[in-house]
């Protein structure tokens, strides 16, 4: 009988464990051995749920865990938690794993592989500045981070919180801290919060955050986390001011965690993420695979690779990898950059390209913005929303959509996401047969109102004739 092949997975969250689980469904234990190394104590959990755990909306951490290490063990996946892979030997087809359990002895051991899956995720950006490692300063990336933040909130009198960065994590954590009864200040270096939106749409988010009682300071370049005599954080300083703080949360985004892969000589792109083919195989290597927040993916709108760290992508990457390792066939064609979030009752969504992104790849476009409502105007609880849409000048192809509004606004971005994937024009979008009833939508859905205005603008522009 032939010896079983060995699949080694680095990283025990969405991409890695999805790959392992899919491969196990296709291959028996006698055909395929699967080892997964995770430096933390949890596997297969929802990092996206951490702000809602902190805010008291959901329980945690157990509620955020889809499958425990024990569950994976029972399905024939040998999961080693508190174990960090510190070296990849491509020529020898092996990895060096180190015991990082606080109760362990730091032993190291080599493990051979036939297929290697790199799912090392992303690391929070942490600026190099005085006081950044002081007690009371927290990143939010793992369940351990969430637990540490909650311990600070529960063991320390926290009245004033400062969030550094106003991206998705920043605004979600601002909401969580408001719900915890804190006075919240958000410091953002950029022109407006939510750099994933155009500045005019980001301005709507800022106005709404201010209305919710969140002090939002833009153009704020943080220079220092100021500490008191006890060594704990007491304020955050910018170039022009100082903001009192009992707690600081870092919401500066993430970068691909690819140091280990780069040391092994694997290829990365302009964002620092691993580069793969459509089968999620690392370019130039037949038996090395990568997925999740450590990779760059093809943007179907711009035609270039981007780093878009989302759990939706990570799970799909893992399914593709597991299918291919398990002897089946699957591909991941790319993304259109869809994301949705909220801060209190304000919903924020985007898909496709922003104006700056479209210009950067040489696309000429028209941009339109419309105001509409979530329901028929006469129906109770109809809420306002703003929709912005970009269309290519000569062709009318949809390039991007952004939505800011109240209840019923955010998930409308999915209409545009499907249209982008299908490479529809804004003229074609106006004929979409969307569901209508007064409790759900005006006669013309807001996305279609924007498409109709964009179609008219493309036709009337000099380059559209």
C-alpha positions in Angstrom: 0.0 0.0 0.0 1.3 3.4 -0.9 2.2 5.8 1.9 -0.3 8.5 2.6 0.5 12.0 1.3 0.9 14.7 3.9 -0.7 18.1 3.9 0.7 20.7 6.3 -1.3 23.9 7.0 0.2 27.0 8.6 -2.6 28.9 10.3 -5.7 27.5 12.0 -8.4 30.1 11.0 -10.7 30.5 8.0 -8.6 29.7 5.0 -6.3 27.1 6.6 -9.0 25.1 8.3 -11.4 25.3 5.3 -8.7 23.9 3.2 -8.0 21.1 5.6 -11.7 20.3 6.1 -12.4 20.2 2.3 -9.4 18.0 1.6 -10.4 15.6 4.4 -13.9 15.2 2.9 -12.3 14.2 -0.3 -9.5 12.0 1.0 -9.5 9.4 3.8 -6.9 9.3 6.6 -5.1 6.5 4.9 -4.8 8.5 1.7 -3.9 11.9 3.2 -2.5 13.0 6.6 -3.4 16.5 7.6 -1.4 18.6 10.1 -2.4 22.1 11.0 -0.2 24.5 13.1 -1.8 27.4 14.9 0.2 29.7 17.2 -2.8 30.7 19.2 -5.3 28.6 21.2 -8.4 29.0 18.9 -9.3 27.7 15.4 -11.9 28.6 12.9 -13.3 31.7 14.6 -14.9 34.9 13.4 -12.5 37.8 14.0 -15.2 40.0 12.4 -17.4 39.4 15.4 -14.9 40.8 17.9 -16.3 44.4 17.9 -19.8 43.0 18.6 -18.4 40.8 21.4 -16.7 43.9 22.9 -19.9 45.9 22.5 -22.0 43.3 24.3 -24.1 42.5 21.2 -23.0 38.8 21.1 -21.4 36.5 23.7 -17.9 35.3 23.2 -15.5 33.9 22.7 -17.3 30.5 22.3 -20.1 32.0 20.2 -17.5 33.2 17.7 -15.9 29.8 17.2 -17.2 27.7 14.3 -15.1 24.6 15.0 -12.8 24.0 18.0 -9.4 22.2 17.7 -11.2 19.1 19.3 -13.8 19.2 16.6 -11.1 19.2 13.9 -9.3 16.4 15.6 -12.4 14.3 15.6 -12.6 14.8 11.9 -9.1 13.5 11.2 -7.2 16.7 11.2 -4.2 16.8 13.5 -4.3 20.4 14.9 -1.4 21.6 16.9 -2.3 24.8 18.8 0.2 27.0 20.6 2.6 25.9 17.8 4.3 28.4 15.5 6.0 27.6 12.2 9.2 29.5 12.2 10.9 28.3 9.0 9.9 26.8 5.6 12.5 24.7 3.9 11.2 24.4 0.3 14.0 22.3 -1.0 13.6 19.8 1.9 9.8 20.0 1.8 9.6 20.5 5.5 8.6 23.2 8.1 10.1 23.9 11.5 7.5 24.2 14.2 8.1 25.7 17.7 6.1 25.1 20.8 4.9 28.5 22.0 2.6 27.4 24.8 3.4 29.4 27.9 3.5 26.2 29.8 5.7 24.5 27.2 9.5 24.3 26.9 9.9 25.9 23.4 10.8 22.6 21.6 11.3 22.8 17.9 10.7 20.0 15.4 10.8 19.6 11.6 7.7 18.2 9.8 7.8 17.1 6.2 5.0 17.8 3.7 3.8 16.9 0.2 1.5 19.8 0.1 2.0 23.0 2.1 -0.9 25.5 2.7 0.2 29.0 3.9 -2.7 30.7 5.7 -0.8 33.0 8.0 -3.4 35.8 7.8 -2.6 39.5 8.4 -1.0 41.5 11.2 -2.4 44.7 12.6 -0.5 47.8 11.7 1.2 49.1 14.8 3.0 52.4 14.4 6.5 52.8 15.9 6.0 55.6 18.4 6.5 56.3 22.2 4.0 54.5 24.4 2.5 52.2 21.8 3.1 49.1 23.9 1.8 50.7 27.2 -0.9 48.9 29.2 -4.3 50.0 27.9 -3.3 50.1 24.3 -5.0 47.3 22.3 -5.1 45.9 18.8 -8.1 43.9 17.6 -7.2 41.0 15.4 -7.6 37.7 17.3 -9.9 36.4 20.0 -7.0 36.8 22.5 -6.9 40.5 21.6 -10.6 40.8 22.2 -10.4 39.0 25.5 -7.5 41.3 26.6 -9.5 44.4 25.7 -12.5 43.2 27.6 -10.4 42.5 30.6 -9.1 46.1 30.5 -12.7 47.4 30.3 -13.8 45.2 33.2 -10.8 45.7 35.5 -10.2 49.4 34.9 -12.4 52.5 35.1 -12.6 53.5 31.4 -14.5 56.7 30.8 -12.6 58.0 27.8 -11.5 55.9 24.8 -9.5 56.9 21.8 -9.6 54.9 18.6 -6.7 55.5 16.2 -7.8 55.0 12.7 -11.3 55.3 11.1 -11.4 52.3 8.8 -13.8 49.4 9.2 -12.3 48.2 12.5 -12.0 51.7 13.8 -15.6 52.7 13.3 -16.9 49.3 14.5 -14.8 49.6 17.7 -16.0 53.2 18.1 -19.6 51.8 18.1 -18.7 49.0 20.6 -17.1 51.5 23.0 -20.1 53.9 22.8 -22.3 50.9 23.7 -20.0 50.3 26.7 -20.8 53.8 27.9 -17.4 55.4 27.0 -16.8 58.9 25.6 -15.1 58.1 22.3 -12.7 60.1 20.2 -11.6 58.7 16.8 -8.4 60.1 15.3 -8.0 59.7 11.6 -4.9 60.8 9.6 -6.9 61.1 6.3 -9.2 63.7 5.0 -12.3 61.8 6.1 -13.1 58.6 8.0 -13.5 55.4 5.9 -10.7 55.7 3.3 -12.5 52.8 1.6 -15.0 55.4 0.4 -14.5 58.6 -1.7 -14.0 61.7 0.5 -17.4 63.0 -0.3 -19.1 59.8 0.9 -16.7 59.7 3.9 -17.9 63.1 4.9 -21.4 61.7 5.3 -20.0 59.0 7.7 -18.2 61.7 9.7 -21.3 63.8 10.0 -23.3 60.8 11.2 -20.5 59.7 13.7 -20.5 63.2 15.1 -24.3 63.0 15.5 -23.9 59.8 17.4 -21.7 61.5 19.9 -18.4 60.2 18.5 -15.8 63.0 18.4 -14.2 62.4 15.0 -11.0 64.3 14.3 -9.6 64.1 10.7 -6.2 65.2 9.5 -4.9 64.0 12.9 -1.4 62.5 12.8 -0.7 60.7 16.0 2.8 61.1 17.4 2.7 59.6 20.9 0.7 57.5 23.3 1.2 59.5 26.5 1.6 57.5 29.7 1.1 58.4 33.4 3.4 57.7 36.4 1.9 54.2 36.6 3.0 53.5 33.0 -0.6 53.2 31.8 -2.0 55.2 28.9 -3.5 58.6 29.9 -3.7 60.4 26.5 -3.0 60.3 22.8 -1.0 63.2 21.3 -1.1 64.4 17.7 1.0 67.1 16.2 -1.4 69.8 17.3 -3.3 68.5 20.3 -3.7 65.9 23.1 -6.7 63.7 23.7 -7.3 62.2 27.2 -7.7 58.4 27.2 -8.1 55.6 29.7 -8.1 53.1 26.8 -6.6 53.2 23.2 -7.7 50.9 20.4 -5.7 50.6 17.2 -7.8 50.5 14.1 -5.1 51.2 11.5 -5.8 48.2 9.3 -3.7 45.2 8.6 -0.9 44.0 6.3 -0.3 40.5 4.9 1.6 38.3 7.3 4.1 37.0 4.8 7.5 37.4 6.5 7.9 33.6 6.8 7.0 33.0 3.2 9.3 35.8 1.9 12.2 34.4 3.9 11.6 31.1 2.0 11.8 33.0 -1.3 8.1 32.8 -2.3 6.7 35.6 -4.5 4.8 38.6 -3.2 3.0 41.5 -4.9 3.0 45.2 -4.4 0.9 45.0 -1.3 3.2 42.4 0.3 0.7 39.5 -0.2 1.6 36.2 -1.7 0.8 35.8 -5.4 -1.1 32.7 -6.5 -2.7 31.3 -9.7 -6.4 30.8 -10.1 -6.2 27.5 -8.2 -4.6 29.3 -5.2 -1.3 27.7 -5.9 1.7 30.0 -5.1 3.2 31.0 -8.4 6.0 28.9 -9.6 5.4 26.1 -7.0 3.3 23.0 -7.8 2.7 21.9 -4.2 2.6 25.2 -2.3 -0.8 26.9 -1.7 -1.9 30.1 -0.1 -5.1 31.7 0.9 -6.8 34.2 3.2 -5.5 37.5 4.4 -1.9 36.7 3.4 -2.6 36.7 -0.3 -3.3 39.3 -3.0 -6.2 38.5 -5.3 -7.3 39.6 -8.8 -9.6 42.6 -8.9 -12.0 41.8 -11.7 -12.8 45.5 -12.3 -9.3 46.9 -12.5 -7.5 43.8 -13.7 -4.8 44.1 -11.1 -4.1 42.3 -7.8 -5.2 43.8 -4.5 -5.0 42.9 -0.8 -8.6 42.7 0.5 -8.6 40.9 3.9 -12.1 39.5 4.4 -13.4 36.3 5.9 -15.6 35.7 2.9 -12.6 35.5 0.6 -10.6 33.4 3.1 -13.3 30.7 3.3 -13.6 30.5 -0.5 -9.8 30.3 -0.9 -9.7 27.4 1.6 -12.4 25.6 -0.3 -10.5 25.9 -3.5 -7.2 24.8 -2.0 -8.8 21.8 -0.2 -10.5 20.7 -3.4 -7.3 20.8 -5.4 -5.2 19.1 -2.8 -7.9 16.5 -2.4 -7.8 15.6 -6.1 -10.8 17.6 -7.2 -10.6 20.8 -9.2 -11.6 24.4 -8.3 -10.5 28.0 -9.0 -11.0 31.4 -7.4 -11.6 33.9 -10.2 -11.2 37.1 -8.3 -13.2 39.7 -6.4 -14.9 43.1 -7.1 -14.1 44.5 -3.6 -17.4 44.4 -1.8 -17.5 45.4 1.8 -20.2 46.5 4.2 -20.1 47.8 7.8 -22.0 49.9 10.2 -21.5 52.4 13.1 -24.6 52.4 15.3 -27.5 52.7 12.9 -25.5 54.1 10.0 -24.8 51.5 7.2 -21.7 51.9 5.0 -21.0 49.8 1.9 -18.9 49.8 -1.2 -18.0 47.6 -4.2 -15.8 48.1 -7.2 -13.5 51.1 -7.6 -13.3 54.4 -5.9 -12.5 57.5 -8.0 -8.8 57.5 -7.1 -8.5 53.8 -7.8 -10.2 54.1 -11.2 -7.9 57.0 -12.1 -4.8 55.1 -10.9 -5.4 52.3 -13.5 -6.1 54.7 -16.3 -9.9 54.4 -16.5 -11.9 57.4 -17.6 -15.2 57.6 -15.8 -18.3 59.6 -14.9 -19.4 59.8 -11.2 -22.9 60.5 -10.1 -24.5 60.8 -6.6 -28.2 60.5 -5.8 -30.4 60.8 -2.7 -33.2 58.3 -2.1 -35.0 56.3 0.6 -35.0 52.7 1.8 -38.8 52.4 1.3 -41.5 54.2 -0.5 -41.5 57.8 0.7 -45.0 57.5 2.2 -44.3 54.3 4.0 -43.6 54.5 7.8 -39.9 54.5 8.8 -38.6 55.2 5.4 -34.9 56.2 5.9 -32.6 58.3 3.6 -29.6 56.9 1.8 -27.0 58.3 -0.6 -25.7 56.2 -3.5 -22.7 57.1 -5.5 -21.9 55.3 -8.8 -19.0 55.3 -11.2 -19.3 54.3 -14.9 -16.7 54.1 -17.6 -17.1 57.0 -20.1 -17.1 55.3 -23.5 -18.7 52.0 -22.6 -21.0 52.8 -19.7 -19.6 49.8 -17.8 -20.2 49.9 -14.1 -17.0 50.6 -12.2 -18.1 51.0 -8.6 -20.8 51.8 -6.2 -20.8 53.3 -2.6 -23.8 53.5 -0.3 -24.2 55.4 3.0 -27.6 55.3 4.8 -29.7 53.9 7.6 -31.6 50.6 7.9 -32.0 48.9 4.5 -29.1 50.7 2.8 -26.0 48.5 3.2 -27.0 45.2 1.6 -28.2 47.0 -1.5 -24.6 47.0 -2.5 -25.0 43.4 -3.5 -27.0 44.4 -6.5 -24.0 46.4 -7.8 -21.6 43.6 -6.8 -23.4 41.2 -9.1 -23.6 43.8 -11.9 -19.8 44.3 -11.6 -19.1 40.6 -11.7 -21.2 40.3 -14.8 -19.5 43.4 -16.4 -22.9 45.0 -16.9 -23.3 48.6 -18.1 -25.3 51.1 -16.1 -27.8 51.1 -19.0 -28.3 47.4 -18.6 -28.7 47.8 -14.9 -31.7 50.1 -15.3 -33.7 47.1 -16.7 -32.9 44.8 -13.7 -36.1 43.2 -12.4 -35.7 43.9 -8.7 -38.3 43.1 -6.1 -40.7 46.0 -5.2 -43.2 46.7 -2.5 -43.6 49.9 -0.5 -42.2 48.3 2.8 -39.0 47.4 0.9 -38.2 49.9 -1.7 -39.4 52.9 -3.8 -40.7 52.0 -7.2 -37.2 52.7 -8.5 -34.7 51.1 -6.2 -32.0 53.6 -5.1 -29.3 51.6 -6.9 -31.3 51.7 -10.1 -31.9 55.5 -9.7 -28.1 55.9 -9.6 -27.7 53.6 -12.6 -30.2 55.6 -14.6 -28.5 58.9 -13.7 -25.1 57.4 -14.6 -26.4 56.1 -17.9 -27.7 59.6 -18.8 -24.4 61.2 -17.8 -22.4 58.7 -19.9 -24.6 59.4 -23.0 -24.4 63.2 -22.6 -20.7 63.4 -22.0 -18.4 64.4 -24.9 -16.5 61.1 -24.8 -19.7 59.1 -24.6 -21.0 60.2 -28.0 
